[in-house]
Amino acid sequence: LLKWVAGEADGGPDRPAGLADRPLVVHVTALAAVRDGTPFVLPGDARPSLPAAWVPVADVLDAVAASKAPRTFLLLDLAHPTADAVVGPLRDDAAAAVHDLLRKREADGTLSFPVLVSCGPGEFSLPAEAERASAFAYYLAAGLRGAADGYAADAPTLAPDGTVTVRELARFVEARVARYARIAHDRRQTPRLYWAADPGADFGLVFEKPGPANPPDPPD
């Protein structure tokens, strides 16, 4: 899959006709593990005792960076509670390790595309049980359906224009997930956008008829 994203392999899904000039959005949701400070994605057939088969998050970033799509946007939902293969207790360093990796690439200017992560260091990606999804995935879907169109953290009722942009989606997801985590779980979860670009940089993701400004929250 990473080779397909990077344009190095055939056999993956074809992009629909007429959409070749649209952004490529890659959504990775999986368990993650950390070894010696390096974050890894655990594939579906991963074995805890065989770290060599794990996929470094850095490899995911490199594949997306190599994509031939005109613009790319990466969504990472990795910080789900796991048990360490050796010591057993729950660990909370996956989000911190991903944060450190992305901050380093931001600082050295090599993160040329936006990356939205599901939570900050020391936090977990919390579930929206009634929706059979993570809260992050639930609000991503709502935002892309149009709820994020025109959204700004300080003025969430701006008139929609039919285009959901990266920064609109990020602001919408950050605000709604943080609120849901506080109300439904009494926990903190703060999605964050990383991007080594000018603060004013942005691009459209969805071009459709404006959607509802305030979708219903999932049940507690």
Backbone torsions as a table, in degrees:
resi	resn	phi	psi	omega
1	LEU	NA	-43.3	-179.8
2	LEU	-63.0	-37.6	177.9
3	LYS	-65.2	-36.6	177.1
4	TRP	-66.1	-44.6	178.6
5	VAL	-57.8	-40.6	-178.4
6	ALA	-78.8	-3.3	179.8
7	GLY	78.5	21.1	-176.6
8	GLU	-103.8	-0.1	-176.7
9	ALA	-144.5	147.9	175.1
10	ASP	-95.2	174.8	174.2
11	GLY	95.9	-7.5	176.9
12	GLY	-82.2	178.1	179.8
13	PRO	-65.9	139.6	177.2
14	ASP	-79.2	145.9	174.7
15	ARG	-74.8	138.5	-178.2
16	PRO	-56.9	146.4	179.5
17	ALA	-58.0	136.7	178.9
18	GLY	88.4	-4.5	-178.0
19	LEU	-112.8	11.1	-176.6
20	ALA	-62.9	-24.0	-179.1
21	ASP	-93.6	4.0	179.7
22	ARG	-88.3	159.1	178.7
23	PRO	-63.9	149.3	173.4
24	LEU	-98.3	121.0	179.0
25	VAL	-107.1	121.8	-179.9
26	VAL	-111.9	119.8	-178.7
27	HIS	-112.2	114.8	179.6
28	VAL	-111.1	115.4	174.1
29	THR	-123.8	124.0	-173.6
30	ALA	-168.4	171.2	169.0
31	LEU	-76.8	154.2	179.2
32	ALA	-132.1	158.2	176.8
33	ALA	-141.2	160.7	-178.6
34	VAL	-127.4	132.5	174.6
35	ARG	-132.5	122.3	179.8
36	ASP	53.3	39.7	177.3
37	GLY	82.1	-2.5	-178.5
38	THR	-99.5	125.1	179.0
39	PRO	-84.0	140.8	-179.7
40	PHE	-127.2	146.4	167.4
41	VAL	-89.0	136.0	178.5
42	LEU	-97.8	110.0	177.2
43	PRO	-61.8	168.6	-178.2
44	GLY	-61.0	-28.1	179.9
45	ASP	-102.6	18.3	-178.3
46	ALA	-66.7	146.0	175.4
47	ARG	-117.0	130.4	-177.4
48	PRO	-56.0	-28.6	-177.0
49	SER	-86.2	-1.6	-177.6
50	LEU	-125.7	73.6	-179.4
51	PRO	-59.8	-21.2	-179.6
52	ALA	-62.6	-22.8	179.6
53	ALA	-89.4	-4.8	178.3
54	TRP	-76.1	159.0	-177.8
55	VAL	-108.7	116.7	177.4
56	PRO	-60.5	137.8	176.1
57	VAL	-59.0	-31.8	177.3
58	ALA	-59.4	-34.5	178.1
59	ASP	-67.6	-35.7	176.4
60	VAL	-63.5	-45.4	179.2
61	LEU	-61.5	-42.0	-178.8
62	ASP	-65.4	-39.1	180.0
63	ALA	-65.0	-42.9	179.5
64	VAL	-66.8	-39.0	178.6
65	ALA	-62.2	-31.2	-177.9
66	ALA	-86.0	-3.2	-177.5
67	SER	-59.1	146.3	178.4
68	LYS	-89.4	0.8	176.4
69	ALA	-64.8	149.3	-178.0
70	PRO	-62.0	-33.8	176.3
71	ARG	-146.2	147.9	179.6
72	THR	-131.9	152.4	-179.6
73	PHE	-141.6	122.8	-177.7
74	LEU	-107.7	131.0	176.5
75	LEU	-113.5	122.8	-178.0
76	LEU	-117.2	116.6	176.4
77	ASP	-120.5	81.1	-170.0
78	LEU	-115.4	-21.2	-169.2
79	ALA	-86.2	63.5	175.4
80	HIS	-94.2	145.9	-178.3
81	PRO	-58.5	131.4	177.0
82	THR	-136.5	167.8	174.5
83	ALA	-108.6	139.3	177.4
84	ASP	-65.1	138.3	-175.9
85	ALA	-63.9	-23.4	-175.8
86	VAL	-104.1	-53.4	-173.0
87	VAL	-92.9	-17.2	171.4
88	GLY	91.6	-50.7	-173.4
89	PRO	-61.6	156.3	177.7
90	LEU	-58.6	140.7	179.6
91	ARG	-118.2	148.0	-177.9
92	ASP	-124.7	27.8	-175.2
93	ASP	-97.9	-2.6	179.9
94	ALA	-63.1	-48.3	-179.2
95	ALA	-62.3	-38.7	-179.8
96	ALA	-67.4	-40.6	-179.9
97	ALA	-67.1	-39.6	176.8
98	VAL	-65.1	-42.2	177.4
99	HIS	-57.8	-47.0	-179.1
100	ASP	-61.8	-41.4	180.0
101	LEU	-63.6	-46.3	-178.0
102	LEU	-69.4	-38.9	177.9
103	ARG	-63.3	-39.0	178.3
104	LYS	-63.0	-43.9	-179.5
105	ARG	-70.1	-32.3	173.3
106	GLU	-62.7	-46.6	-175.5
107	ALA	-65.1	-36.9	-178.4
108	ASP	-91.5	4.8	173.8
109	GLY	77.1	14.7	-177.3
110	THR	-97.7	-1.7	177.5
111	LEU	-92.3	83.5	-171.4
112	SER	-83.3	-3.0	-179.6
113	PHE	-131.5	155.5	-178.4
114	PRO	-75.6	142.9	176.6
115	VAL	-129.8	122.1	176.7
116	LEU	-107.8	120.2	179.8
117	VAL	-103.0	157.4	-172.2
118	SER	-77.2	-21.0	-177.9
119	CYS	-162.6	169.1	-178.5
120	GLY	-94.9	178.5	-179.5
121	PRO	-55.7	137.3	178.9
122	GLY	77.8	4.4	-179.0
123	GLU	-112.4	166.6	175.9
124	PHE	-118.1	157.5	171.0
125	SER	-80.9	111.1	-172.1
126	LEU	-87.8	150.4	-177.6
127	PRO	-85.4	151.7	164.9
128	ALA	-109.5	86.8	-167.4
129	GLU	-55.6	-44.5	-176.4
130	ALA	-63.2	-26.4	-179.2
131	GLU	-93.1	-3.4	-179.4
132	ARG	54.9	45.1	-179.2
133	ALA	-157.1	168.3	170.6
134	SER	-76.0	156.5	176.4
135	ALA	-60.1	-36.4	178.8
136	PHE	-60.5	-48.4	-179.2
137	ALA	-65.8	-39.3	-179.4
138	TYR	-60.0	-47.6	-177.1
139	TYR	-77.9	-25.9	170.7
140	LEU	-59.7	-48.6	-178.7
141	ALA	-61.5	-43.6	179.2
142	ALA	-62.5	-42.9	-179.7
143	GLY	-64.0	-42.7	-179.4
144	LEU	-71.1	-22.4	174.9
145	ARG	-75.3	-8.1	176.8
146	GLY	129.3	-13.0	-177.0
147	ALA	-65.9	-24.1	179.9
148	ALA	-87.7	-5.2	-177.5
149	ASP	-63.4	117.1	-179.7
150	GLY	82.6	6.1	-173.7
151	TYR	-78.2	133.4	172.2
152	ALA	-135.7	143.5	-175.2
153	ALA	-58.9	-35.3	-176.7
154	ASP	-94.5	-5.6	179.5
155	ALA	-153.4	72.9	-172.3
156	PRO	-73.0	7.0	-179.6
157	THR	-114.9	25.5	177.2
158	LEU	-61.3	150.7	-179.4
159	ALA	-67.3	128.2	178.2
160	PRO	-69.5	152.5	179.9
161	ASP	-121.6	8.4	178.2
162	GLY	90.7	2.8	179.5
163	THR	-129.3	125.2	172.8
164	VAL	-96.5	120.5	-179.4
165	THR	-99.4	169.2	179.3
166	VAL	-57.0	-50.8	-175.2
167	ARG	-70.9	-33.1	173.9
168	GLU	-62.8	-45.8	179.8
169	LEU	-63.6	-43.1	-179.7
170	ALA	-62.6	-45.0	179.7
171	ARG	-63.3	-41.6	-180.0
172	PHE	-62.9	-49.2	-178.2
173	VAL	-65.1	-43.0	178.4
174	GLU	-56.3	-48.4	-176.6
175	ALA	-68.9	-45.1	-175.2
176	ARG	-73.0	-39.4	178.8
177	VAL	-66.8	-42.5	179.2
178	ALA	-60.3	-42.5	179.7
179	ARG	-66.6	-44.9	-179.4
180	TYR	-62.7	-43.1	-179.7
181	ALA	-61.0	-40.3	-179.4
182	ARG	-68.0	-44.8	-175.1
183	ILE	-77.2	-46.3	-172.8
184	ALA	-84.3	-29.5	-173.9
185	HIS	-124.0	-6.0	-174.8
186	ASP	52.6	40.7	180.0
187	ARG	-129.2	169.9	177.4
188	ARG	-106.7	129.8	173.1
189	GLN	-145.6	119.7	-173.6
190	THR	-128.3	91.8	173.9
191	PRO	-55.2	152.1	-175.7
192	ARG	-144.7	142.3	177.7
193	LEU	-98.8	129.7	175.2
194	TYR	-115.4	137.2	-178.3
195	TRP	-171.5	119.7	178.2
196	ALA	-84.7	69.2	-177.4
197	ALA	-141.7	165.7	175.1
198	ASP	-57.1	139.9	-178.5
199	PRO	-55.4	-22.9	179.9
200	GLY	-88.2	-5.0	-179.2
201	ALA	-67.1	140.5	-179.0
202	ASP	-166.6	160.7	171.8
203	PHE	-156.2	156.8	-176.4
204	GLY	-78.0	146.3	178.2
205	LEU	-111.4	-41.5	-176.1
206	VAL	-129.4	134.1	-179.0
207	PHE	-123.9	91.2	-176.0
208	GLU	-144.0	179.6	175.6
209	LYS	-63.7	137.2	-178.6
210	PRO	-51.8	141.3	-179.9
211	GLY	-104.1	-174.6	-179.4
212	PRO	-67.1	143.6	-177.8
213	ALA	-74.9	-30.0	-174.8
214	ASN	-135.7	90.6	179.0
215	PRO	-69.1	155.4	179.2
216	PRO	-65.1	145.9	175.8
217	ASP	-75.4	149.5	174.5
218	PRO	-65.8	151.6	-179.7
219	PRO	-62.1	151.8	176.9
220	ASP	-66.6	NA	NA
